[in-house]
Amino acid sequence: MNHSILRRYFGIVSNYLSPFLDSPSARAKRGVNLNDPDNVKDGIANQTWCNKRKINAIDAYSCLLTFQGKTWDPPKYRFTTNLPFIPKESELDDLIAGCGPKTSTLLLLLKETGIRVGEVHHLKWTDIDFETKTVRISPEKGSNPRIAKVSDKLLNMLSVIRTHNLVRDQNRIFSHDVNTMRDVFLKQRKNLARKLQNPRLNQIHFHTFRHWKATTLYHKTKDLLYVQRFLGHRSISNTMKYIQLEESIFKENVDEYICKAAKTIQEASDYIEQGYTYVCDVEDAKLFRKPK
Protein backbone atom coordinates (compact mmCIF):
# COMPACT_ATOMS: atom_id res chain seq x y z
CA MET A 1 0.00 0.00 0.00
CA ASN A 2 1.50 3.38 -1.01
CA HIS A 3 2.22 6.24 1.39
CA SER A 4 -0.64 8.46 0.17
CA ILE A 5 -3.19 5.75 0.93
CA LEU A 6 -1.59 5.13 4.33
CA ARG A 7 -1.86 8.84 5.16
CA ARG A 8 -5.48 8.85 4.04
CA TYR A 9 -6.33 5.87 6.26
CA PHE A 10 -4.51 7.40 9.21
CA GLY A 11 -6.38 10.70 8.77
CA ILE A 12 -9.77 9.02 8.55
CA VAL A 13 -9.15 6.87 11.61
CA SER A 14 -7.81 9.82 13.62
CA ASN A 15 -10.81 12.01 12.77
CA TYR A 16 -13.65 9.58 13.35
CA LEU A 17 -12.35 6.90 15.70
CA SER A 18 -10.57 9.23 18.12
CA PRO A 19 -13.20 8.60 20.85
CA PHE A 20 -12.02 4.98 20.82
CA LEU A 21 -8.29 5.83 20.65
CA ASP A 22 -7.77 7.94 23.77
CA SER A 23 -6.65 6.89 27.26
CA PRO A 24 -6.97 3.25 28.44
CA SER A 25 -9.41 4.32 31.15
CA ALA A 26 -11.69 5.96 28.57
CA ARG A 27 -11.51 2.87 26.35
CA ALA A 28 -12.34 0.69 29.33
CA LYS A 29 -15.30 2.93 30.14
CA ARG A 30 -16.63 2.57 26.59
CA GLY A 31 -15.76 -1.13 26.51
CA VAL A 32 -14.57 -0.98 22.87
CA ASN A 33 -11.87 -3.21 21.44
CA LEU A 34 -10.74 -2.14 17.96
CA ASN A 35 -9.58 -5.70 17.28
CA ASP A 36 -13.16 -6.96 17.65
CA PRO A 37 -15.48 -5.71 14.85
CA ASP A 38 -18.64 -6.78 16.70
CA ASN A 39 -17.45 -4.87 19.76
CA VAL A 40 -16.82 -1.76 17.64
CA LYS A 41 -20.27 -2.12 16.07
CA ASP A 42 -21.86 -2.04 19.54
CA GLY A 43 -19.62 0.83 20.61
CA ILE A 44 -20.67 2.99 17.66
CA ALA A 45 -24.34 2.18 18.27
CA ASN A 46 -24.05 3.30 21.90
CA GLN A 47 -22.52 6.69 21.06
CA THR A 48 -24.78 9.74 21.26
CA TRP A 49 -23.77 10.79 17.74
CA CYS A 50 -25.92 11.78 14.81
CA ASN A 51 -26.26 9.08 12.14
CA LYS A 52 -23.98 10.98 9.77
CA ARG A 53 -21.09 10.80 12.22
CA LYS A 54 -21.79 7.13 12.89
CA ILE A 55 -21.58 6.48 9.14
CA ASN A 56 -18.24 8.31 9.03
CA ALA A 57 -16.96 6.22 11.94
CA ILE A 58 -18.06 3.04 10.15
CA ASP A 59 -16.23 4.13 6.99
CA ALA A 60 -13.12 4.94 9.04
CA TYR A 61 -13.13 1.54 10.74
CA SER A 62 -13.65 -0.16 7.37
CA CYS A 63 -10.51 1.63 6.12
CA LEU A 64 -8.60 0.43 9.17
CA LEU A 65 -9.69 -3.18 8.57
CA THR A 66 -8.78 -2.91 4.89
CA PHE A 67 -5.28 -1.80 5.89
CA GLN A 68 -5.07 -4.82 8.23
CA GLY A 69 -6.35 -7.18 5.53
CA LYS A 70 -9.58 -7.87 7.40
CA THR A 71 -13.29 -7.45 6.66
CA TRP A 72 -16.48 -7.02 8.68
CA ASP A 73 -20.23 -6.75 8.28
CA PRO A 74 -20.79 -3.02 8.93
CA PRO A 75 -24.06 -1.73 10.39
CA LYS A 76 -26.24 0.51 8.23
CA TYR A 77 -27.54 3.93 9.23
CA ARG A 78 -29.61 6.48 7.36
CA PHE A 79 -29.51 10.24 7.69
CA THR A 80 -31.51 13.14 6.29
CA THR A 81 -29.67 15.94 4.52
CA ASN A 82 -31.05 19.38 5.43
CA LEU A 83 -30.54 22.51 3.39
CA PRO A 84 -28.22 25.00 5.12
CA PHE A 85 -29.35 28.28 6.62
CA ILE A 86 -28.62 31.23 4.31
CA PRO A 87 -28.55 34.60 6.14
CA LYS A 88 -29.00 38.06 4.69
CA GLU A 89 -25.85 39.77 3.51
CA SER A 90 -26.48 42.55 6.04
CA GLU A 91 -26.33 39.95 8.83
CA LEU A 92 -22.94 38.72 7.64
CA ASP A 93 -21.77 42.31 7.47
CA ASP A 94 -23.00 42.92 11.03
CA LEU A 95 -20.84 40.06 12.24
CA ILE A 96 -17.82 41.25 10.26
CA ALA A 97 -18.17 44.80 11.60
CA GLY A 98 -18.85 43.76 15.19
CA CYS A 99 -16.13 41.17 15.79
CA GLY A 100 -12.54 41.83 16.78
CA PRO A 101 -9.93 42.79 14.14
CA LYS A 102 -8.57 39.31 13.48
CA THR A 103 -11.94 37.56 13.56
CA SER A 104 -13.40 40.25 11.27
CA THR A 105 -10.57 39.66 8.80
CA LEU A 106 -11.22 35.93 8.91
CA LEU A 107 -14.96 36.41 8.32
CA LEU A 108 -14.44 38.80 5.40
CA LEU A 109 -12.04 36.29 3.86
CA LEU A 110 -14.71 33.59 4.20
CA LYS A 111 -17.31 35.88 2.64
CA GLU A 112 -15.26 36.95 -0.37
CA THR A 113 -13.65 33.63 -1.27
CA GLY A 114 -16.05 30.94 0.00
CA ILE A 115 -13.03 29.22 1.54
CA ARG A 116 -13.43 26.50 4.16
CA VAL A 117 -12.15 27.32 7.64
CA GLY A 118 -9.91 24.25 7.43
CA GLU A 119 -8.31 25.77 4.35
CA VAL A 120 -8.04 29.14 6.09
CA HIS A 121 -6.01 27.86 9.01
CA HIS A 122 -3.44 26.39 6.58
CA LEU A 123 -2.98 29.74 4.83
CA LYS A 124 0.45 31.34 4.97
CA TRP A 125 1.55 34.83 4.08
CA THR A 126 3.18 33.45 0.93
CA ASP A 127 -0.33 32.49 -0.26
CA ILE A 128 -1.40 36.15 -0.28
CA ASP A 129 -0.37 38.15 -3.36
CA PHE A 130 -0.88 41.83 -2.54
CA GLU A 131 0.03 42.91 -6.09
CA THR A 132 -2.44 40.74 -8.00
CA LYS A 133 -4.96 40.88 -5.11
CA THR A 134 -5.36 37.11 -4.98
CA VAL A 135 -5.31 34.31 -2.43
CA ARG A 136 -3.94 30.87 -3.35
CA ILE A 137 -6.07 28.19 -1.67
CA SER A 138 -4.68 24.74 -0.88
CA PRO A 139 -7.69 22.42 -0.82
CA GLU A 140 -9.00 19.98 1.75
CA LYS A 141 -11.61 17.20 1.55
CA GLY A 142 -10.40 16.14 -1.90
CA SER A 143 -11.32 19.46 -3.53
CA ASN A 144 -9.41 21.23 -6.29
CA PRO A 145 -6.86 23.99 -5.61
CA ARG A 146 -7.92 27.46 -6.67
CA ILE A 147 -7.02 31.14 -6.68
CA ALA A 148 -9.55 33.76 -5.53
CA LYS A 149 -9.62 37.51 -6.10
CA VAL A 150 -10.06 39.63 -2.99
CA SER A 151 -10.91 43.26 -2.29
CA ASP A 152 -8.62 46.13 -1.30
CA LYS A 153 -10.49 46.30 2.00
CA LEU A 154 -9.58 42.71 2.85
CA LEU A 155 -5.95 43.23 1.81
CA ASN A 156 -5.73 46.29 4.07
CA MET A 157 -7.14 44.29 6.99
CA LEU A 158 -4.63 41.51 6.31
CA SER A 159 -1.81 44.05 6.29
CA VAL A 160 -2.87 45.31 9.71
CA ILE A 161 -2.91 41.87 11.33
CA ARG A 162 0.42 41.02 9.71
CA THR A 163 1.91 44.04 11.46
CA HIS A 164 0.57 42.85 14.84
CA ASN A 165 0.78 39.11 14.23
CA LEU A 166 1.15 37.23 17.51
CA VAL A 167 0.82 33.62 16.33
CA ARG A 168 3.67 31.29 17.22
CA ASP A 169 4.48 30.46 13.58
CA GLN A 170 5.11 33.82 11.92
CA ASN A 171 4.51 32.31 8.47
CA ARG A 172 0.94 31.47 9.46
CA ILE A 173 -1.85 34.06 9.20
CA PHE A 174 -4.33 32.63 11.70
CA SER A 175 -4.14 30.34 14.71
CA HIS A 176 -3.04 26.77 14.11
CA ASP A 177 -5.95 25.55 16.23
CA VAL A 178 -9.29 25.73 14.39
CA ASN A 179 -11.16 25.14 17.66
CA THR A 180 -9.58 28.27 19.14
CA MET A 181 -10.67 30.31 16.13
CA ARG A 182 -14.18 28.90 16.43
CA ASP A 183 -14.46 29.50 20.19
CA VAL A 184 -13.46 33.15 19.81
CA PHE A 185 -15.98 33.63 17.01
CA LEU A 186 -18.85 31.95 18.88
CA LYS A 187 -18.31 34.15 21.92
CA GLN A 188 -18.31 37.35 19.84
CA ARG A 189 -21.29 36.14 17.80
CA LYS A 190 -23.32 35.54 20.95
CA ASN A 191 -22.58 39.03 22.22
CA LEU A 192 -23.53 40.63 18.90
CA ALA A 193 -26.77 38.66 18.64
CA ARG A 194 -27.77 39.96 22.06
CA LYS A 195 -26.60 43.51 21.37
CA LEU A 196 -28.37 43.75 17.98
CA GLN A 197 -31.41 41.76 19.18
CA ASN A 198 -31.07 39.41 16.21
CA PRO A 199 -31.06 35.72 17.26
CA ARG A 200 -30.58 34.72 13.60
CA LEU A 201 -26.91 35.62 13.99
CA ASN A 202 -26.48 32.59 16.25
CA GLN A 203 -27.29 30.35 13.28
CA ILE A 204 -24.29 31.63 11.33
CA HIS A 205 -21.22 29.41 11.42
CA PHE A 206 -17.95 29.57 9.50
CA HIS A 207 -19.31 27.29 6.76
CA THR A 208 -22.43 29.48 6.43
CA PHE A 209 -20.29 32.05 4.63
CA ARG A 210 -19.37 29.43 2.01
CA HIS A 211 -23.03 28.48 1.50
CA TRP A 212 -24.01 32.16 1.19
CA LYS A 213 -21.23 32.86 -1.32
CA ALA A 214 -22.15 29.88 -3.49
CA THR A 215 -25.87 30.72 -3.45
CA THR A 216 -25.42 34.38 -4.35
CA LEU A 217 -22.77 33.54 -6.95
CA TYR A 218 -25.15 31.16 -8.69
CA HIS A 219 -27.89 33.79 -8.54
CA LYS A 220 -25.63 36.31 -10.28
CA THR A 221 -24.19 33.98 -12.93
CA LYS A 222 -26.69 31.11 -13.33
CA ASP A 223 -23.57 29.12 -14.23
CA LEU A 224 -23.34 25.97 -12.11
CA LEU A 225 -19.99 24.92 -13.60
CA TYR A 226 -18.50 28.28 -12.65
CA VAL A 227 -19.75 27.90 -9.07
CA GLN A 228 -18.32 24.37 -8.98
CA ARG A 229 -14.89 25.63 -10.06
CA PHE A 230 -15.08 28.56 -7.65
CA LEU A 231 -15.77 26.25 -4.69
CA GLY A 232 -13.25 23.64 -5.83
CA HIS A 233 -15.82 20.82 -5.91
CA ARG A 234 -14.64 17.74 -7.80
CA SER A 235 -18.22 16.55 -8.31
CA ILE A 236 -20.97 18.84 -9.54
CA SER A 237 -23.46 16.86 -7.43
CA ASN A 238 -22.06 18.72 -4.41
CA THR A 239 -22.92 22.02 -6.11
CA MET A 240 -26.45 21.13 -7.18
CA LYS A 241 -28.04 22.09 -3.85
CA TYR A 242 -27.30 25.77 -4.52
CA ILE A 243 -29.83 25.75 -7.37
CA GLN A 244 -32.63 24.95 -4.93
CA LEU A 245 -31.30 27.42 -2.38
CA GLU A 246 -31.12 30.18 -4.97
CA GLU A 247 -34.63 29.49 -6.23
CA SER A 248 -36.14 29.56 -2.74
CA ILE A 249 -34.27 32.66 -1.52
CA PHE A 250 -34.49 34.86 -4.60
CA LYS A 251 -37.85 33.75 -6.03
CA GLU A 252 -39.63 36.88 -4.77
CA ASN A 253 -37.20 39.17 -6.57
CA VAL A 254 -36.82 37.18 -9.77
CA ASP A 255 -38.62 39.80 -11.88
CA GLU A 256 -37.18 42.89 -10.19
CA TYR A 257 -34.34 44.50 -12.13
CA ILE A 258 -32.43 47.74 -12.42
CA CYS A 259 -32.25 48.78 -16.06
CA LYS A 260 -29.68 51.02 -17.76
CA ALA A 261 -29.34 52.31 -21.32
CA ALA A 262 -25.87 52.75 -22.86
CA LYS A 263 -25.23 54.89 -25.91
CA THR A 264 -21.43 54.73 -25.91
CA ILE A 265 -18.83 51.99 -25.61
CA GLN A 266 -17.60 53.52 -22.37
CA GLU A 267 -21.08 53.47 -20.81
CA ALA A 268 -21.58 49.85 -21.89
CA SER A 269 -18.19 48.89 -20.41
CA ASP A 270 -19.04 50.60 -17.13
CA TYR A 271 -22.36 48.78 -16.83
CA ILE A 272 -20.75 45.39 -17.52
CA GLU A 273 -18.12 46.07 -14.84
CA GLN A 274 -20.95 46.90 -12.42
CA GLY A 275 -22.55 43.50 -13.01
CA TYR A 276 -25.20 44.45 -15.60
CA THR A 277 -26.16 42.00 -18.34
CA TYR A 278 -26.87 43.01 -21.94
CA VAL A 279 -30.51 42.48 -22.97
CA CYS A 280 -31.20 44.02 -26.38
CA ASP A 281 -30.95 47.12 -28.61
CA VAL A 282 -33.68 49.78 -28.57
CA GLU A 283 -33.34 52.54 -31.15
CA ASP A 284 -29.79 53.89 -30.73
CA ALA A 285 -29.15 52.46 -27.22
CA LYS A 286 -28.17 49.12 -25.72
CA LEU A 287 -30.18 48.01 -22.69
CA PHE A 288 -28.58 46.34 -19.68
CA ARG A 289 -30.10 44.97 -16.48
CA LYS A 290 -29.18 43.34 -13.18
CA PRO A 291 -31.29 42.02 -10.28
CA LYS A 292 -32.08 44.46 -7.49
C-alpha positions, 0 to 999 in steps of 0.5 A: 500500500503506497504512502498516500493511501496510508496517510489517508487511512490514518487521517480518517481513523484519527478524525472519526475513531478518536473517541475509541483511541484515547486513554486506556481508562476511557476505552475501558469505560466505553468497553470498545476493542478495535480488534473486535469488529462486533465490539466496535459495532456495539460501541458505535451504536451506543454513542450519542452521535448523529447518524452521519457521524456514525456512518463516518466512523463506520467508513473509518473503521472499514478503512482500518480493517482494509489496511489490516487485511480484514473485513467485517459486516458493517451496520447501516444507518440512514440520515436526512440531509437538510438545506443549510441556513442562508442569512441576509448579507447585512447579517454577515456584514453585522458580524464582520463589523462587530467582531474583533480585528482578526476575527473580522478579517477571517470572516471577510475572507470567508465571505469573499472567497467561499473558503473552508475554515480548514483551508483558512487555518493552513494559509500562509503569508506566501499564499497572499499576493498583494500585487495581484490581489489574490489568495492561493487556496490549498484544498481539503476534503479532496477538492481542487486547488484554486485562486480567488480575487479579494478586495482592497479592503480585505488586503488592508485588513490583512496588512494590519494583522500582519503588522501585529501578528502574535501567532507562534508560527510567523509564516501562518496568518491565523491560529493553528488551532481551528477550535480556538478560532471557532471559540473566539468567534462563537463568543463574539457572535453571541454578544452581537446577537444579544446587542443587535437583538437578532437571534438569527446571527447565532445560526451563522457558522464559518461554513455558512459564509461558504453556502451564502457565497455559493448561493449568491454567486449562482444567482448572479451567474446562473452558471453551475460549472463556474460555481463548482470551479469557484468552490473547488468541488470535484463533483458537480453533485455537491454544487447542485443544492445551490440551485434549490437554495437560490430558487427559494431565496431569490424567487420573490425578486426574480422579476425585479431589475435595475435597467440602464441604457448605454449609448457609448462603448464607455457606458456599456463597459461601465455597466458590464463592470458593475454586473449588468447584463446586456438584454437588447438594442432599442433605437440607438441604445443598448439596454442592460439589467441586473437584479435588485 
